[in-house]
């Protein structure tokens, strides 16, 4: 390979290589000795888009109007529909207007655009650990310092407001939360979110909340009450992805909040999917072999501790993929080496979305074999 005649960005050079392909490199070495490959690694929708949405997208794609430019903030009809949908999710007294939102090419771009709006090179953004890896990569590429906010198993991997407050400096521009969380699945309580909102407001910084997985947690209460507060626009930025709730990741559609008849009709199907995921999360917890402990679970993910002392999460995931054909993602993929707790590096992310109940049972059955197969002692 010839060398480049031009210089690459320092931000790009300092950014880690996306880790998920490494898991598939491990999986490629599996020789089917224990049956088919079982993948519970990526957070991908496990059901196709609802038929009505498929038909609506087909009609829209064949319309001559779809080949032109849309308004820079996105089609008004979709933003109006999303405003109505937000009232369904967050309550009828939600104070949201179509003018508050912009549609983006995926939620990752929504995060990029938001951060570029808020922060300059050398500024700081607080990110709970373990973190969504693409958020950290974005900050690094933009030469913005990621300030890690450690979370703890005994607190259900929910971030601490008091610890976060201690991390705020004159360079802090934002606090970023993902709830339900990726990778842990932890769902932050409405009360905790309000506390973070007050913290951000009091310090004159932004609170960014990515709520991509909100529709897969079924409760009687809204995820939070921030949209009912008159001052929310002063400090709160909401991010959302159409990929998960509506099952259309290939369409790369996201939303920054700072087809109209279709969205409302899809709500029952979204609830049905959420019920299915809720049942599968329970199945997963009940099917895990002794010693494997769920630390947090919600949305698409279960953050689970393996029972093999002295074995790092990456080592366990590599052996599982290469020798047992079980593809998972280790905690080491969701933090820096500097903030990986090596004394307790035993956490693994399972995705319960892109699989059926039989695969969950099969994965858990293979987990029962790994101790004896690998010659590892268990503390179960």
VMD Tcl script that draws the C-alpha trace (Angstrom):
set ca {
  {0.00 0.00 0.00}
  {1.48 3.34 -1.03}
  {1.88 6.14 1.48}
  {-0.38 9.17 1.34}
  {0.87 12.43 -0.10}
  {-1.38 14.45 2.20}
  {-1.73 14.80 5.95}
  {-4.66 13.26 7.79}
  {-6.61 15.09 10.47}
  {-5.17 14.67 13.96}
  {-8.70 14.12 15.20}
  {-9.17 11.17 12.85}
  {-5.74 9.73 13.66}
  {-6.52 9.90 17.39}
  {-9.89 8.17 16.98}
  {-10.13 4.46 17.73}
  {-10.91 1.96 15.02}
  {-14.62 1.00 15.21}
  {-14.55 -2.06 17.50}
  {-17.53 -4.08 16.26}
  {-15.69 -5.43 13.16}
  {-13.18 -7.01 15.56}
  {-15.97 -9.13 17.03}
  {-16.81 -10.37 13.55}
  {-13.14 -11.15 12.94}
  {-13.36 -13.45 15.95}
  {-16.61 -14.94 14.68}
  {-15.06 -15.68 11.26}
  {-12.71 -18.16 12.96}
  {-15.58 -20.28 14.28}
  {-15.83 -23.65 12.52}
  {-19.44 -24.61 13.40}
  {-18.21 -27.22 15.88}
  {-21.09 -26.49 18.28}
  {-23.80 -25.65 15.76}
  {-24.60 -22.47 13.83}
  {-23.14 -19.08 14.68}
  {-25.30 -17.28 17.28}
  {-25.06 -13.49 17.10}
  {-26.26 -11.35 20.01}
  {-23.82 -8.51 19.42}
  {-25.35 -5.67 17.41}
  {-28.39 -3.59 18.27}
  {-30.41 -4.18 15.11}
  {-34.22 -4.32 14.87}
  {-35.39 -7.91 15.01}
  {-38.68 -7.32 13.19}
  {-39.32 -5.69 9.79}
  {-41.16 -2.38 9.43}
  {-44.92 -2.65 9.74}
  {-46.68 -3.36 6.44}
  {-48.44 0.00 6.40}
  {-45.09 1.77 6.72}
  {-43.54 -0.34 3.97}
  {-46.42 0.54 1.66}
  {-46.26 4.25 2.53}
  {-42.51 4.34 1.91}
  {-43.00 2.58 -1.43}
  {-45.58 5.13 -2.55}
  {-43.44 8.04 -1.36}
  {-40.34 6.70 -3.11}
  {-42.17 6.61 -6.45}
  {-43.41 10.18 -6.12}
  {-41.61 12.68 -8.35}
  {-41.53 15.08 -5.42}
  {-39.23 12.72 -3.51}
  {-36.38 13.35 -5.95}
  {-36.03 17.04 -5.10}
  {-34.48 18.85 -2.18}
  {-36.48 19.11 1.02}
  {-36.29 22.02 3.47}
  {-33.01 22.03 5.36}
  {-34.79 21.27 8.65}
  {-36.79 18.39 7.08}
  {-40.29 18.03 5.68}
  {-42.84 20.02 7.68}
  {-45.48 17.27 7.46}
  {-43.13 14.80 9.17}
  {-42.08 17.29 11.83}
  {-45.75 18.04 12.55}
  {-46.43 14.33 12.86}
  {-43.46 13.90 15.18}
  {-44.71 16.74 17.39}
  {-48.00 14.86 17.77}
  {-46.12 11.62 18.42}
  {-44.05 13.29 21.13}
  {-47.26 14.31 22.90}
  {-48.33 10.66 22.81}
  {-45.06 9.59 24.41}
  {-44.41 12.46 26.84}
  {-47.94 13.62 27.65}
  {-50.57 15.93 26.23}
  {-49.15 18.93 28.09}
  {-45.83 18.53 26.27}
  {-44.66 21.89 24.92}
  {-43.23 20.95 21.51}
  {-43.64 22.67 18.16}
  {-42.50 21.48 14.69}
  {-40.20 24.49 14.65}
  {-38.28 23.00 17.59}
  {-37.00 20.06 15.58}
  {-34.74 19.22 12.66}
  {-34.56 15.92 10.80}
  {-31.10 14.50 10.12}
  {-29.49 11.68 8.16}
  {-29.46 9.34 11.13}
  {-29.16 9.96 14.86}
  {-25.37 9.77 14.72}
  {-25.37 12.82 12.44}
  {-27.83 14.46 14.84}
  {-25.21 14.05 17.57}
  {-22.40 15.33 15.32}
  {-24.40 18.41 14.33}
  {-25.38 19.11 17.94}
  {-21.82 18.84 19.25}
  {-20.45 21.00 16.43}
  {-23.03 23.61 17.38}
  {-22.15 23.56 21.08}
  {-18.41 23.00 21.38}
  {-15.06 23.98 19.91}
  {-11.77 22.10 19.85}
  {-10.38 21.96 23.38}
  {-13.79 22.14 25.06}
  {-15.12 19.32 27.26}
  {-18.17 17.07 27.14}
  {-19.13 14.74 30.00}
  {-19.98 11.18 28.94}
  {-21.00 8.35 31.30}
  {-18.89 5.17 31.17}
  {-19.47 2.71 29.61}
  {-20.41 4.89 26.66}
  {-21.93 4.59 23.21}
  {-18.71 4.23 21.26}
  {-19.71 6.45 18.32}
  {-20.35 9.38 20.67}
  {-16.80 9.10 21.99}
  {-15.40 8.75 18.47}
  {-17.25 11.90 17.37}
  {-15.80 13.94 20.22}
  {-12.29 12.68 19.49}
  {-12.53 13.50 15.79}
  {-13.61 17.04 16.66}
  {-10.72 17.40 19.15}
  {-13.20 17.81 22.01}
  {-12.18 16.26 25.31}
  {-14.34 13.41 26.59}
  {-14.66 13.63 30.37}
  {-15.64 10.16 31.67}
  {-18.36 9.91 34.30}
  {-17.97 6.50 35.90}
  {-21.07 4.43 36.67}
  {-21.27 1.59 39.17}
  {-22.83 -1.89 39.19}
  {-24.26 -1.35 42.69}
  {-26.12 1.72 41.37}
  {-27.50 -0.09 38.33}
  {-25.05 1.77 36.07}
  {-27.04 4.99 36.51}
  {-24.82 8.10 36.49}
  {-24.41 10.14 39.66}
  {-25.46 13.79 39.59}
  {-23.06 14.71 42.41}
  {-20.12 13.04 40.67}
  {-21.06 14.76 37.43}
  {-21.20 18.13 39.18}
  {-17.63 17.61 40.40}
  {-16.47 17.12 36.79}
  {-17.86 20.42 35.47}
  {-15.21 23.01 34.61}
  {-15.22 26.32 32.71}
  {-14.52 24.25 29.58}
  {-17.58 22.01 29.97}
  {-20.12 22.52 27.22}
  {-22.51 19.57 27.62}
  {-23.55 16.48 29.52}
  {-24.60 13.56 27.30}
  {-26.98 10.84 28.50}
  {-28.31 7.83 26.58}
  {-31.44 6.30 28.11}
  {-32.37 3.50 27.86}
  {-28.63 3.12 27.70}
  {-26.43 1.67 25.01}
  {-24.51 -0.44 25.96}
  {-25.83 -1.25 29.46}
  {-29.60 -1.14 28.93}
  {-29.95 0.90 32.14}
  {-33.04 3.12 32.07}
  {-32.66 6.38 33.98}
  {-35.59 7.36 36.18}
  {-37.62 10.51 35.43}
  {-36.42 11.91 38.75}
  {-32.75 11.38 37.84}
  {-33.25 13.05 34.46}
  {-34.84 16.07 36.14}
  {-31.83 16.30 38.48}
  {-29.45 16.31 35.52}
  {-31.61 18.92 33.81}
  {-31.34 21.20 36.84}
  {-27.60 20.62 37.02}
  {-27.15 21.62 33.38}
  {-29.43 24.64 33.76}
  {-27.66 25.86 36.90}
  {-24.24 25.66 35.22}
  {-25.26 27.14 31.88}
  {-24.42 24.03 29.85}
  {-26.44 21.78 27.58}
  {-28.04 18.48 28.55}
  {-28.16 16.18 25.52}
  {-30.31 13.06 25.90}
  {-30.36 10.37 23.21}
  {-33.66 8.50 23.63}
  {-33.36 6.14 20.67}
  {-34.60 3.16 22.72}
  {-37.38 4.93 24.65}
  {-40.25 3.01 23.02}
  {-39.04 -0.37 24.27}
  {-39.59 0.36 27.95}
  {-43.26 0.05 28.89}
  {-44.27 2.12 31.91}
  {-47.35 4.05 32.93}
  {-45.32 7.26 33.18}
  {-43.55 9.22 30.41}
  {-39.76 8.78 30.20}
  {-39.40 12.21 31.82}
  {-41.21 15.50 32.33}
  {-38.67 17.92 30.84}
  {-40.88 18.89 27.89}
  {-43.54 20.21 30.27}
  {-41.14 22.78 31.73}
  {-41.31 26.24 30.21}
  {-37.52 26.58 30.28}
  {-36.57 23.31 28.56}
  {-35.44 25.05 25.36}
  {-32.78 26.96 27.31}
  {-30.61 23.92 28.03}
  {-32.15 20.60 26.89}
  {-31.52 18.90 23.53}
  {-33.36 15.69 22.65}
  {-32.05 13.20 20.07}
  {-34.07 10.38 18.52}
  {-33.65 7.73 15.82}
  {-36.37 6.35 13.57}
  {-34.22 3.24 13.02}
  {-35.25 1.29 16.10}
  {-38.87 2.25 16.87}
  {-39.95 2.08 13.23}
  {-37.53 -0.65 12.09}
  {-35.94 1.35 9.25}
  {-32.20 1.64 10.02}
  {-31.30 1.65 6.33}
  {-33.19 4.90 5.80}
  {-30.80 6.74 8.14}
  {-33.31 9.12 9.69}
  {-32.75 10.90 12.98}
  {-34.18 13.85 14.85}
  {-32.85 16.78 16.83}
  {-35.50 18.40 19.01}
  {-34.02 21.96 20.59}
  {-46.43 10.61 5.89}
  {-48.37 12.48 9.15}
  {-51.31 9.93 9.22}
  {-48.88 7.01 9.27}
  {-46.97 7.67 12.51}
  {-50.01 7.55 14.79}
  {-51.19 4.30 13.22}
  {-47.81 2.68 13.92}
  {-47.98 3.24 17.69}
  {-49.85 -0.06 18.43}
  {-47.20 -1.98 16.48}
  {-44.41 -0.25 18.39}
  {-46.07 -1.28 21.66}
  {-46.36 -4.85 20.39}
  {-42.64 -4.90 19.59}
  {-41.87 -3.46 23.02}
  {-43.93 -6.20 24.68}
  {-42.01 -8.82 22.72}
  {-38.68 -7.34 23.80}
  {-39.85 -7.13 27.40}
  {-40.69 -10.83 27.35}
  {-37.37 -11.69 25.71}
  {-35.43 -9.73 28.31}
  {-37.17 -11.77 31.02}
  {-36.44 -14.99 29.13}
  {-32.77 -14.01 28.88}
  {-32.49 -13.32 32.62}
  {-34.14 -16.63 33.47}
  {-32.14 -18.67 30.94}
  {-28.68 -17.45 31.97}
  {-26.60 -20.18 33.62}
  {-25.53 -19.82 37.26}
  {-22.85 -17.21 37.84}
  {-23.81 -14.97 34.93}
  {-25.32 -11.83 36.49}
  {-27.38 -9.12 34.79}
  {-26.25 -5.72 36.05}
  {-28.65 -3.66 33.95}
  {-31.18 -4.47 31.26}
  {-33.53 -2.44 29.08}
  {-34.27 -1.44 25.51}
  {-32.20 -3.67 23.24}
  {-29.45 -4.61 25.69}
  {-28.47 -6.64 28.75}
  {-25.22 -5.72 30.51}
  {-24.07 -8.99 32.02}
  {-21.15 -10.07 34.24}
  {-19.39 -13.33 33.45}
  {-18.33 -15.68 36.29}
  {-14.66 -16.23 35.43}
  {-12.27 -14.29 37.71}
  {-9.06 -13.13 36.10}
  {-10.53 -13.26 32.58}
  {-11.08 -9.93 30.86}
  {-14.26 -9.24 28.93}
  {-12.44 -9.14 25.57}
  {-10.76 -12.49 26.20}
  {-14.06 -14.12 27.12}
  {-15.85 -12.69 24.06}
  {-13.04 -13.72 21.74}
  {-13.06 -17.32 23.00}
  {-16.85 -17.48 22.88}
  {-16.88 -16.29 19.26}
  {-13.99 -18.37 17.97}
  {-14.71 -21.64 19.77}
  {-18.42 -21.66 20.67}
  {-19.83 -19.46 17.91}
  {-21.45 -16.92 20.26}
  {-20.88 -13.31 19.17}
  {-21.06 -10.71 21.96}
  {-19.38 -7.37 22.71}
  {-17.05 -6.84 25.69}
  {-17.03 -3.87 28.07}
  {-13.60 -2.99 26.71}
  {-15.32 -1.83 23.49}
  {-17.28 0.84 25.37}
  {-14.59 2.78 27.21}
  {-10.96 3.87 27.00}
  {-8.13 1.80 28.37}
  {-7.65 4.57 30.93}
  {-11.14 4.21 32.42}
  {-11.62 0.46 32.07}
  {-11.98 -1.04 35.55}
  {-9.51 -3.89 35.13}
  {-10.29 -5.19 38.61}
  {-13.84 -5.92 37.42}
  {-13.48 -6.19 33.63}
  {-16.12 -8.90 33.40}
  {-19.04 -7.09 31.76}
  {-20.44 -8.11 28.37}
  {-23.20 -6.61 26.22}
  {-25.91 -8.95 24.94}
  {-28.39 -7.60 22.35}
  {-31.80 -9.23 22.73}
  {-33.33 -7.41 19.76}
  {-32.02 -9.08 16.61}
  {-32.82 -12.62 17.69}
  {-35.70 -14.87 18.63}
  {-36.40 -16.79 21.82}
  {-34.77 -19.95 20.48}
  {-31.51 -18.11 19.86}
  {-31.55 -16.72 23.40}
  {-31.98 -20.23 24.79}
  {-29.26 -21.60 22.50}
  {-26.79 -18.88 23.50}
  {-27.42 -19.48 27.19}
  {-27.02 -23.22 26.68}
  {-23.61 -22.69 25.09}
  {-22.58 -20.41 27.94}
  {-22.95 -23.39 30.27}
  {-20.19 -25.17 28.32}
  {-17.52 -22.49 28.22}
  {-16.03 -22.99 31.70}
  {-15.23 -26.66 31.17}
  {-14.32 -26.21 27.50}
  {-11.87 -23.38 28.18}
  {-10.56 -24.80 31.46}
  {-11.69 -21.79 33.49}
  {-12.73 -21.79 37.12}
  {-16.02 -20.13 37.93}
  {-16.91 -18.21 41.08}
  {-20.57 -19.20 40.71}
}
mol new
graphics top color blue
foreach p $ca { graphics top sphere $p radius 0.5 }
foreach p [lrange $ca 0 end-1] q [lrange $ca 1 end] { graphics top cylinder $p $q radius 0.2 }
display resetview
